[in-house]
């Protein structure tokens, strides 16, 4: 577990916690949480660091969504940073950090957060390489420690936020506390790859769909916090098992996955949080990536991102995406624009789930591993 000093647009600071998954030195495993915190982590044998952004929706699993995939990837020699969305954590302070944020500003606020975290990860990896190099010198060895190679992996709507954060990082000034020797261009150069898992950008309206989104979100947030009789009745319905299943994305999943993932979603659904800044905007589409005009415009953004990433962009789609799904529309737009020549690769997974990494984890791990082990494009 590590911490990051997150600064909101209002100037407030919060200690944001994330998880690093990696095989410890010598393949050891920590016996308890304290040992895990103090465990020395060598540089990842593969040379790759993967920053993982889970999807976000009213009913989801938070960072637990990425943990099984991170476990598999770390066993293959990669280092994984598992992030989570403020409001969808078990940290009450972080969940309430954006309680004063306006509905129309959520997209920009989260984009800024991911930019800060990506810069933090790049600086952290650079410092880790310097420390590893110093240990080599102290031990009298001449081995040169390779510079970090970082891949960002986003699922669902998070994949678009990740892509835009990488783009924004190019024009971003370093934080005041960043070392003067670390330039923005140098930070960006450590990010070589982007993996987009079943990208989406439109939330289906299942709540108060007859109302305008802003009106529905305002009413829903207010009534969920109300102590009136109507508020209690609405909360009873909102937190019912039936409503949980209504928004659950893995209904009918085989091999015990439905029960396992439903239990995770139920656990996170009962976390303390401000409903007006979590459930309401999520249900009414205010956490969708802003300013996505069409699949064609998004494919153009992907090709632009691929042009500055040495390893390019990989889009992984469920094998049976419906013809009207966001992912299928994006695949068609990419095919029409000859995206492969621009550095955007496409792959299909053995799962029809909108979040395939939770159901077909091994299939996703294999596709990512094959992608990372490829030779980078010629510059």
PyMOL commands that set and color helices and strands:
alter all, ss='L'
color gray80, all
select helices_A, chain A and resi 25-27+33-38+64-75+92-95+103-138+158-170+184-189+213-225+229-238+241-247+257-269+275-277+279-283+295-308+326-336+339-342+356-359+361-372
alter helices_A, ss='H'
color red, helices_A
select strands_A, chain A and resi 2-7+13-21+48-53+79-82+149-155+191-197+312-318+344-349
alter strands_A, ss='S'
color yellow, strands_A
deselect
rebuild
show_as cartoon
